[in-house]
Amino acid sequence: MELPGRGARIDEPAFRQMDALAETLCEVLQPLLDVPFALFGHSMGAYVACELARQLDAAHGQTAAHLFVSGAAAPDRTPRSPPLHSLPERDLIRALNELGGTPAPVLARDELVAAMLPTIRADLMLAETYVAPRSTRLPCSITAFGGASDAIDRRSLQAWSNFTEGAFRLHMFPGNHFFVGQVGSAVVAEIIRDLHPSARGGGSQRTGYDNGRIVE
């Protein structure tokens, strides 16, 4: 699955409204959701996963077994001012350099910046304008992951506990905002820990999630 505005779909306009993106994802993913499924999202993807879980449950009666959110403050936070997506190009490039997610040599090439910036702005707009009301409480449990040296602190991650009617767990990893790329296998182990209770104690009991799907 590839979103518009990247990869082979680079010439297509990227989504800027979360509702429209989540509705489209619901349609695309429905054929896959005839088994137990979990949702994982990092940074902007955490908000996409949250809204997808909300729409699947509210509109289609399909409840995720678990929601994993990573590197993102709870979606009732105070928006950044000014938002990154509205910055002038020079200021946005400087901010992207400071965040460290985009290689500096890429940002130094005008032709690459011209190709990438519309999608980057759209992604930032999705993340920065998504605010879920406190009344949004998902029936599935939520696990939040964070980087110990990320600007998104434990308090911002802990606030995800307000969005579930089930259990909540917070786990911190070493690293910055892009810790998932640095400790990916450890993140997978924590996901398995929640989806397979037997993994916590090293037991051999198997669960119904062996045939399920994690949608990232």
C-alpha positions as YAML, in Angstrom:
chain: A
units: angstrom
residues:
- id: 1
  name: MET
  ca: [0.00, 0.00, 0.00]
- id: 2
  name: GLU
  ca: [1.45, 3.36, -1.01]
- id: 3
  name: LEU
  ca: [-0.06, 6.76, -0.27]
- id: 4
  name: PRO
  ca: [-0.31, 9.43, -2.97]
- id: 5
  name: GLY
  ca: [2.58, 11.86, -3.20]
- id: 6
  name: ARG
  ca: [5.41, 9.36, -2.75]
- id: 7
  name: GLY
  ca: [7.14, 6.49, -4.50]
- id: 8
  name: ALA
  ca: [5.43, 5.44, -7.71]
- id: 9
  name: ARG
  ca: [2.60, 7.89, -6.88]
- id: 10
  name: ILE
  ca: [4.84, 10.95, -6.54]
- id: 11
  name: ASP
  ca: [2.84, 12.87, -9.16]
- id: 12
  name: GLU
  ca: [-0.45, 12.47, -7.29]
- id: 13
  name: PRO
  ca: [-1.48, 15.10, -4.74]
- id: 14
  name: ALA
  ca: [-0.99, 13.95, -1.16]
- id: 15
  name: PHE
  ca: [-3.83, 13.88, 1.35]
- id: 16
  name: ARG
  ca: [-4.19, 17.01, 3.49]
- id: 17
  name: GLN
  ca: [-7.34, 16.11, 5.45]
- id: 18
  name: MET
  ca: [-7.30, 13.25, 7.94]
- id: 19
  name: ASP
  ca: [-10.98, 12.35, 7.48]
- id: 20
  name: ALA
  ca: [-10.54, 11.80, 3.75]
- id: 21
  name: LEU
  ca: [-7.37, 9.74, 4.22]
- id: 22
  name: ALA
  ca: [-8.91, 7.52, 6.90]
- id: 23
  name: GLU
  ca: [-12.08, 6.96, 4.86]
- id: 24
  name: THR
  ca: [-9.99, 5.88, 1.86]
- id: 25
  name: LEU
  ca: [-7.87, 3.57, 4.02]
- id: 26
  name: CYS
  ca: [-11.02, 1.99, 5.45]
- id: 27
  name: GLU
  ca: [-12.16, 1.11, 1.93]
- id: 28
  name: VAL
  ca: [-8.76, -0.25, 0.89]
- id: 29
  name: LEU
  ca: [-8.13, -2.27, 4.05]
- id: 30
  name: GLN
  ca: [-11.58, -3.78, 4.53]
- id: 31
  name: PRO
  ca: [-10.83, -6.94, 2.49]
- id: 32
  name: LEU
  ca: [-7.85, -7.62, 4.82]
- id: 33
  name: LEU
  ca: [-9.74, -7.21, 8.07]
- id: 34
  name: ASP
  ca: [-11.55, -10.55, 8.20]
- id: 35
  name: VAL
  ca: [-9.04, -11.66, 10.88]
- id: 36
  name: PRO
  ca: [-7.88, -10.09, 14.18]
- id: 37
  name: PHE
  ca: [-5.80, -7.02, 13.34]
- id: 38
  name: ALA
  ca: [-3.69, -4.40, 15.10]
- id: 39
  name: LEU
  ca: [-2.64, -0.92, 13.97]
- id: 40
  name: PHE
  ca: [0.78, 0.69, 14.32]
- id: 41
  name: GLY
  ca: [1.76, 4.23, 13.40]
- id: 42
  name: HIS
  ca: [4.85, 6.36, 14.00]
- id: 43
  name: SER
  ca: [4.79, 10.18, 14.15]
- id: 44
  name: MET
  ca: [2.13, 11.32, 11.63]
- id: 45
  name: GLY
  ca: [1.26, 7.65, 11.22]
- id: 46
  name: ALA
  ca: [0.17, 7.49, 14.86]
- id: 47
  name: TYR
  ca: [-2.64, 9.94, 14.13]
- id: 48
  name: VAL
  ca: [-3.56, 8.10, 10.93]
- id: 49
  name: ALA
  ca: [-3.74, 4.83, 12.87]
- id: 50
  name: CYS
  ca: [-5.82, 6.44, 15.63]
- id: 51
  name: GLU
  ca: [-8.35, 7.94, 13.22]
- id: 52
  name: LEU
  ca: [-8.45, 4.72, 11.20]
- id: 53
  name: ALA
  ca: [-9.20, 2.74, 14.36]
- id: 54
  name: ARG
  ca: [-11.93, 5.23, 15.28]
- id: 55
  name: GLN
  ca: [-13.60, 5.13, 11.86]
- id: 56
  name: LEU
  ca: [-13.37, 1.35, 11.51]
- id: 57
  name: ASP
  ca: [-15.10, 0.92, 14.86]
- id: 58
  name: ALA
  ca: [-17.69, 3.70, 14.49]
- id: 59
  name: ALA
  ca: [-18.65, 3.23, 10.85]
- id: 60
  name: HIS
  ca: [-17.95, -0.44, 10.20]
- id: 61
  name: GLY
  ca: [-18.12, -2.18, 13.58]
- id: 62
  name: GLN
  ca: [-14.56, -3.48, 13.18]
- id: 63
  name: THR
  ca: [-12.47, -3.11, 16.31]
- id: 64
  name: ALA
  ca: [-8.69, -3.32, 16.27]
- id: 65
  name: ALA
  ca: [-7.18, -5.77, 18.74]
- id: 66
  name: HIS
  ca: [-4.61, -3.13, 19.73]
- id: 67
  name: LEU
  ca: [-3.39, 0.32, 18.74]
- id: 68
  name: PHE
  ca: [0.34, 1.07, 18.86]
- id: 69
  name: VAL
  ca: [1.30, 4.75, 18.64]
- id: 70
  name: SER
  ca: [4.90, 5.87, 18.38]
- id: 71
  name: GLY
  ca: [6.73, 9.20, 18.48]
- id: 72
  name: ALA
  ca: [3.56, 11.30, 18.68]
- id: 73
  name: ALA
  ca: [1.93, 13.38, 21.40]
- id: 74
  name: ALA
  ca: [-1.67, 12.53, 22.23]
- id: 75
  name: PRO
  ca: [-4.05, 14.18, 19.73]
- id: 76
  name: ASP
  ca: [-5.52, 16.64, 22.19]
- id: 77
  name: ARG
  ca: [-2.26, 18.55, 22.51]
- id: 78
  name: THR
  ca: [-1.81, 22.27, 21.90]
- id: 79
  name: PRO
  ca: [-0.87, 22.75, 18.22]
- id: 80
  name: ARG
  ca: [2.60, 24.05, 17.40]
- id: 81
  name: SER
  ca: [2.65, 27.79, 16.70]
- id: 82
  name: PRO
  ca: [3.44, 28.60, 14.00]
- id: 83
  name: PRO
  ca: [2.72, 25.22, 12.40]
- id: 84
  name: LEU
  ca: [5.56, 23.79, 10.32]
- id: 85
  name: HIS
  ca: [3.35, 23.16, 7.31]
- id: 86
  name: SER
  ca: [2.72, 26.89, 6.84]
- id: 87
  name: LEU
  ca: [6.35, 28.05, 7.11]
- id: 88
  name: PRO
  ca: [8.05, 29.72, 4.13]
- id: 89
  name: GLU
  ca: [10.20, 27.30, 2.17]
- id: 90
  name: ARG
  ca: [13.54, 28.46, 3.60]
- id: 91
  name: ASP
  ca: [12.28, 28.22, 7.19]
- id: 92
  name: LEU
  ca: [10.70, 24.84, 6.58]
- id: 93
  name: ILE
  ca: [13.93, 23.44, 5.14]
- id: 94
  name: ARG
  ca: [15.81, 24.76, 8.18]
- id: 95
  name: ALA
  ca: [13.27, 23.09, 10.48]
- id: 96
  name: LEU
  ca: [13.56, 19.80, 8.60]
- id: 97
  name: ASN
  ca: [17.35, 19.96, 8.96]
- id: 98
  name: GLU
  ca: [16.95, 20.44, 12.70]
- id: 99
  name: LEU
  ca: [14.52, 17.52, 13.00]
- id: 100
  name: GLY
  ca: [17.04, 15.28, 11.26]
- id: 101
  name: GLY
  ca: [14.61, 13.00, 9.46]
- id: 102
  name: THR
  ca: [15.59, 14.09, 5.95]
- id: 103
  name: PRO
  ca: [19.25, 13.70, 4.89]
- id: 104
  name: ALA
  ca: [20.99, 17.09, 4.58]
- id: 105
  name: PRO
  ca: [22.35, 16.28, 1.07]
- id: 106
  name: VAL
  ca: [18.74, 15.78, -0.10]
- id: 107
  name: LEU
  ca: [17.61, 19.12, 1.33]
- id: 108
  name: ALA
  ca: [20.60, 20.79, -0.33]
- id: 109
  name: ARG
  ca: [19.43, 19.82, -3.84]
- id: 110
  name: ASP
  ca: [16.81, 22.20, -5.18]
- id: 111
  name: GLU
  ca: [15.30, 19.69, -7.61]
- id: 112
  name: LEU
  ca: [14.74, 17.11, -4.84]
- id: 113
  name: VAL
  ca: [13.30, 19.72, -2.50]
- id: 114
  name: ALA
  ca: [10.90, 20.89, -5.23]
- id: 115
  name: ALA
  ca: [9.71, 17.29, -5.72]
- id: 116
  name: MET
  ca: [9.41, 16.43, -2.03]
- id: 117
  name: LEU
  ca: [8.20, 19.61, -0.36]
- id: 118
  name: PRO
  ca: [4.51, 19.44, -1.39]
- id: 119
  name: THR
  ca: [4.17, 15.97, 0.14]
- id: 120
  name: ILE
  ca: [6.13, 16.98, 3.24]
- id: 121
  name: ARG
  ca: [3.85, 19.98, 3.74]
- id: 122
  name: ALA
  ca: [0.78, 17.78, 3.28]
- id: 123
  name: ASP
  ca: [2.07, 15.23, 5.81]
- id: 124
  name: LEU
  ca: [2.85, 17.97, 8.31]
- id: 125
  name: MET
  ca: [-0.60, 19.45, 7.80]
- id: 126
  name: LEU
  ca: [-2.21, 16.06, 8.49]
- id: 127
  name: ALA
  ca: [-0.27, 15.70, 11.73]
- id: 128
  name: GLU
  ca: [-0.51, 19.29, 12.93]
- id: 129
  name: THR
  ca: [-4.22, 19.79, 12.30]
- id: 130
  name: TYR
  ca: [-5.45, 16.45, 13.65]
- id: 131
  name: VAL
  ca: [-7.04, 16.97, 17.05]
- id: 132
  name: ALA
  ca: [-9.26, 14.28, 18.54]
- id: 133
  name: PRO
  ca: [-11.66, 15.34, 21.31]
- id: 134
  name: ARG
  ca: [-11.24, 13.80, 24.76]
- id: 135
  name: SER
  ca: [-14.59, 12.08, 24.18]
- id: 136
  name: THR
  ca: [-12.81, 9.82, 21.67]
- id: 137
  name: ARG
  ca: [-12.18, 6.62, 23.63]
- id: 138
  name: LEU
  ca: [-11.29, 3.57, 21.59]
- id: 139
  name: PRO
  ca: [-12.43, 0.12, 22.76]
- id: 140
  name: CYS
  ca: [-8.99, -1.35, 22.07]
- id: 141
  name: SER
  ca: [-5.96, -1.09, 24.35]
- id: 142
  name: ILE
  ca: [-3.21, 1.38, 23.44]
- id: 143
  name: THR
  ca: [0.55, 1.10, 23.76]
- id: 144
  name: ALA
  ca: [2.63, 4.24, 23.26]
- id: 145
  name: PHE
  ca: [6.32, 4.21, 22.31]
- id: 146
  name: GLY
  ca: [8.72, 7.13, 22.66]
- id: 147
  name: GLY
  ca: [12.37, 8.07, 22.27]
- id: 148
  name: ALA
  ca: [14.15, 9.14, 25.46]
- id: 149
  name: SER
  ca: [15.82, 12.11, 23.74]
- id: 150
  name: ASP
  ca: [12.84, 13.09, 21.56]
- id: 151
  name: ALA
  ca: [11.19, 16.49, 22.08]
- id: 152
  name: ILE
  ca: [7.93, 14.56, 22.59]
- id: 153
  name: ASP
  ca: [8.15, 13.80, 26.30]
- id: 154
  name: ARG
  ca: [6.67, 11.10, 28.52]
- id: 155
  name: ARG
  ca: [3.81, 13.34, 29.63]
- id: 156
  name: SER
  ca: [2.70, 13.92, 26.04]
- id: 157
  name: LEU
  ca: [2.85, 10.19, 25.36]
- id: 158
  name: GLN
  ca: [1.14, 9.25, 28.62]
- id: 159
  name: ALA
  ca: [-1.84, 11.41, 27.58]
- id: 160
  name: TRP
  ca: [-2.76, 8.70, 25.04]
- id: 161
  name: SER
  ca: [-4.20, 6.86, 28.06]
- id: 162
  name: ASN
  ca: [-7.19, 9.23, 27.83]
- id: 163
  name: PHE
  ca: [-8.15, 7.74, 24.45]
- id: 164
  name: THR
  ca: [-8.76, 4.12, 25.39]
- id: 165
  name: GLU
  ca: [-11.41, 2.24, 27.32]
- id: 166
  name: GLY
  ca: [-8.94, -0.62, 27.67]
- id: 167
  name: ALA
  ca: [-5.44, -0.99, 29.05]
- id: 168
  name: PHE
  ca: [-2.64, 1.49, 28.41]
- id: 169
  name: ARG
  ca: [1.12, 0.99, 28.45]
- id: 170
  name: LEU
  ca: [4.02, 3.37, 27.78]
- id: 171
  name: HIS
  ca: [7.46, 2.15, 26.77]
- id: 172
  name: MET
  ca: [10.48, 4.39, 26.18]
- id: 173
  name: PHE
  ca: [13.43, 3.51, 23.97]
- id: 174
  name: PRO
  ca: [16.86, 5.11, 23.68]
- id: 175
  name: GLY
  ca: [17.12, 7.53, 20.76]
- id: 176
  name: ASN
  ca: [15.53, 10.61, 19.24]
- id: 177
  name: HIS
  ca: [12.34, 11.04, 17.22]
- id: 178
  name: PHE
  ca: [13.55, 8.47, 14.70]
- id: 179
  name: PHE
  ca: [14.30, 5.75, 17.28]
- id: 180
  name: VAL
  ca: [12.21, 3.22, 15.35]
- id: 181
  name: GLY
  ca: [14.88, 3.06, 12.65]
- id: 182
  name: GLN
  ca: [17.55, 2.58, 15.31]
- id: 183
  name: VAL
  ca: [15.90, -0.05, 17.53]
- id: 184
  name: GLY
  ca: [13.38, -1.60, 15.17]
- id: 185
  name: SER
  ca: [13.74, -5.17, 16.46]
- id: 186
  name: ALA
  ca: [13.12, -3.99, 20.04]
- id: 187
  name: VAL
  ca: [9.94, -2.21, 18.90]
- id: 188
  name: VAL
  ca: [8.75, -5.41, 17.21]
- id: 189
  name: ALA
  ca: [9.46, -7.34, 20.42]
- id: 190
  name: GLU
  ca: [7.27, -4.94, 22.41]
- id: 191
  name: ILE
  ca: [4.46, -5.31, 19.87]
- id: 192
  name: ILE
  ca: [4.69, -9.09, 20.17]
- id: 193
  name: ARG
  ca: [4.64, -8.71, 23.96]
- id: 194
  name: ASP
  ca: [1.21, -7.10, 23.81]
- id: 195
  name: LEU
  ca: [-0.29, -9.25, 21.05]
- id: 196
  name: HIS
  ca: [1.05, -12.54, 22.46]
- id: 197
  name: PRO
  ca: [0.66, -12.55, 26.26]
- id: 198
  name: SER
  ca: [2.71, -15.76, 26.43]
- id: 199
  name: ALA
  ca: [5.75, -13.81, 25.19]
- id: 200
  name: ARG
  ca: [5.91, -11.93, 28.51]
- id: 201
  name: GLY
  ca: [6.82, -15.03, 30.44]
- id: 202
  name: GLY
  ca: [8.46, -17.04, 27.71]
- id: 203
  name: GLY
  ca: [5.67, -19.62, 27.73]
- id: 204
  name: SER
  ca: [4.64, -21.77, 24.80]
- id: 205
  name: GLN
  ca: [0.94, -20.90, 24.79]
- id: 206
  name: ARG
  ca: [-0.20, -19.63, 21.42]
- id: 207
  name: THR
  ca: [-2.89, -17.04, 20.76]
- id: 208
  name: GLY
  ca: [-5.39, -16.30, 18.03]
- id: 209
  name: TYR
  ca: [-3.21, -13.50, 16.69]
- id: 210
  name: ASP
  ca: [-0.95, -15.91, 14.80]
- id: 211
  name: ASN
  ca: [-3.27, -15.50, 11.83]
- id: 212
  name: GLY
  ca: [-3.92, -11.81, 12.43]
- id: 213
  name: ARG
  ca: [-2.40, -8.81, 10.78]
- id: 214
  name: ILE
  ca: [-0.53, -5.76, 11.96]
- id: 215
  name: VAL
  ca: [-1.22, -2.88, 9.59]
- id: 216
  name: GLU
  ca: [1.57, -0.30, 9.55]
...
